[in-house]
Amino acid sequence: LMRPLQGCRGRGVVVGTVTLCLAAGWALQTPGGVSLVVPQHNINATVAQNILLSVEYSCRGVATIEWKHVSSWGTSKIVEWRSGNYVNVSTAYKDRVTTFENGSIQLLNVGMRDAGYYFITVTEEHGTNTYGTIIVNIYEIIYEDLHFVAVLFAFLAAVSAILICFMWLCNKSLHLFQKTTHKLTASTTEEIELESIEC
């Protein structure tokens, strides 16, 4: 009786080991798990510049990528897309955002309101998700204001120079006209005197 029990126990261990190996293999082959790499967590940009919010995700199944912007003006959804499928861009970002297959987006012609936190969520079809954050700082270009003032000053100086030249020409013309009128008056007076002498 002892031998068959040991045989059953031996078969049970083998069956258990095989079952465990099959379960582990099945778990490894089941789609699931998503990873996200954000190489640059802080981006500095100037007004009217294009910026790239670079990320890289990997996923066994089909993933949904969503970007949101959070700032002092509120929270807004930028874009959402499913890998290999639709791209849904919010109205506020139409013609200003470009999406890439690796999950990155590019924002065109940024302004001061684009500063803030950018959150990416990558959700795998089986429900697993991961998050990433990028902080964007936007700065105004001060030298552009100085450039505008310099151009305006040069324009006003040119207009002033043209006006001064015009006034000088008008003054010269007036002097010439007065001299001609004076000569005509003098010659008319001489003719009148000559006529009175002859009479």
C-alpha positions in Angstrom: 0.0 0.0 0.0 2.9 2.3 0.6 4.2 2.2 -2.9 1.1 3.3 -4.8 0.8 6.3 -2.4 4.3 7.3 -3.1 3.5 6.9 -6.9 0.5 9.1 -6.5 2.5 11.7 -4.6 5.2 11.6 -7.3 2.5 12.1 -10.0 0.9 14.9 -8.1 4.2 16.8 -7.8 4.8 16.4 -11.6 1.3 17.5 -12.4 1.6 20.4 -10.0 4.9 21.5 -11.5 3.6 21.2 -15.1 0.5 23.2 -14.1 2.6 25.9 -12.5 4.9 26.1 -15.5 1.9 26.4 -17.9 0.3 29.1 -15.7 3.6 31.1 -15.6 3.9 30.8 -19.4 0.3 31.9 -19.9 0.8 34.9 -17.6 3.9 35.9 -19.5 2.1 35.7 -22.8 -1.0 37.5 -21.7 -1.1 41.1 -23.0 -0.7 43.6 -20.2 1.6 46.2 -18.8 2.5 49.5 -20.1 5.7 51.6 -19.6 6.4 55.3 -20.3 9.7 57.2 -20.5 9.7 61.0 -20.3 13.3 62.1 -21.2 12.8 65.8 -20.4 10.5 66.8 -17.5 11.1 70.6 -17.8 10.9 72.6 -21.0 11.7 76.3 -21.4 10.4 78.1 -24.5 9.8 81.6 -25.8 6.6 83.0 -27.2 5.8 82.0 -30.8 8.2 79.0 -30.6 7.3 75.4 -31.5 7.9 72.9 -28.7 8.1 69.1 -28.6 6.7 67.2 -25.6 8.8 64.1 -26.1 7.8 60.7 -24.5 8.3 57.1 -25.4 5.8 54.4 -24.4 5.7 50.6 -24.8 2.7 48.4 -24.5 1.9 44.8 -25.5 -1.7 45.5 -26.5 -3.4 48.5 -28.1 -2.9 51.7 -26.1 -4.9 54.9 -25.7 -2.8 58.1 -25.3 -4.3 61.2 -23.7 -2.7 64.6 -23.1 -4.0 67.3 -20.8 -2.8 70.8 -19.9 -3.2 72.2 -16.4 -2.4 75.9 -15.6 -3.8 78.8 -13.6 -6.4 79.3 -16.4 -7.8 75.8 -15.8 -7.5 72.3 -17.1 -8.0 71.4 -20.8 -7.8 68.2 -22.8 -5.5 68.6 -25.7 -5.7 65.4 -27.7 -6.6 61.7 -27.3 -5.8 58.9 -29.7 -5.6 55.1 -29.9 -2.5 53.6 -31.5 -3.2 52.9 -35.1 -6.7 54.5 -34.9 -8.5 57.8 -34.5 -7.0 61.1 -33.3 -9.3 63.4 -31.4 -7.9 66.9 -31.1 -9.8 69.4 -28.9 -11.1 72.6 -30.7 -8.8 74.9 -28.8 -5.8 73.1 -30.2 -6.9 72.5 -33.8 -4.1 73.3 -36.3 -1.7 73.7 -33.3 -0.8 70.1 -32.3 0.9 67.3 -34.1 0.8 63.7 -32.7 3.5 61.1 -33.0 3.3 57.3 -32.8 5.6 57.1 -29.8 3.1 59.2 -27.8 4.9 62.6 -28.2 3.1 65.8 -29.3 4.4 69.0 -30.8 2.7 72.4 -30.0 3.0 75.1 -32.6 3.3 78.8 -32.0 3.1 78.7 -28.2 1.9 81.7 -26.1 2.0 82.7 -22.5 -1.2 80.7 -21.8 0.5 77.5 -22.9 2.7 77.6 -19.8 1.9 75.0 -17.1 1.8 71.2 -16.5 1.3 68.7 -19.3 0.0 65.3 -18.2 0.1 62.2 -20.4 -1.9 59.1 -19.6 -1.2 55.9 -21.5 -3.9 53.3 -21.0 -3.5 49.7 -22.2 -6.7 47.9 -23.5 -6.8 45.6 -20.5 -7.0 48.6 -18.1 -3.3 49.0 -17.1 -2.2 52.6 -17.3 0.8 54.9 -16.6 1.3 58.6 -16.3 3.9 61.2 -17.1 4.3 65.0 -16.5 6.2 67.7 -18.3 6.4 71.3 -17.0 6.5 74.0 -19.7 7.8 77.5 -18.9 7.0 80.2 -21.6 9.0 83.5 -21.6 8.4 86.7 -23.5 11.1 88.0 -25.8 12.0 91.5 -24.4 14.4 92.4 -27.2 11.5 92.2 -29.7 9.8 95.1 -27.8 13.1 97.1 -28.0 13.3 96.2 -31.7 9.8 97.6 -32.2 10.7 100.8 -30.4 13.9 101.2 -32.4 12.1 100.7 -35.7 9.4 103.2 -34.6 12.1 105.7 -33.6 13.9 105.3 -36.9 10.6 105.8 -38.8 9.7 108.9 -36.9 13.2 110.3 -37.4 12.9 109.7 -41.2 9.5 111.4 -41.3 10.9 114.3 -39.4 13.9 114.7 -41.8 11.5 114.6 -44.8 9.3 117.3 -43.2 12.3 119.5 -42.4 13.5 119.2 -46.0 10.0 120.0 -47.3 9.8 123.1 -45.0 13.3 124.2 -46.2 12.2 123.9 -49.9 9.0 125.8 -49.2 11.0 128.5 -47.4 13.4 128.8 -50.4 10.5 128.9 -52.9 8.8 131.6 -50.8 12.0 133.7 -50.8 12.4 133.3 -54.6 8.7 134.2 -55.1 9.1 137.3 -52.9 12.3 138.4 -54.8 10.5 138.0 -58.2 7.5 139.9 -56.9 9.8 142.7 -55.6 11.6 143.0 -59.0 8.3 143.1 -60.8 7.0 145.8 -58.5 10.2 147.8 -58.9 10.1 147.6 -62.7 6.4 148.6 -62.7 7.2 151.6 -60.6 10.0 152.7 -62.9 7.7 152.5 -65.9 5.1 154.6 -64.2 7.8 157.2 -63.3 9.1 157.2 -66.9 5.6 157.7 -68.2 4.9 160.6 -65.8 8.2 162.3 -66.8 7.4 162.0 -70.5 4.0 163.6 -69.9 
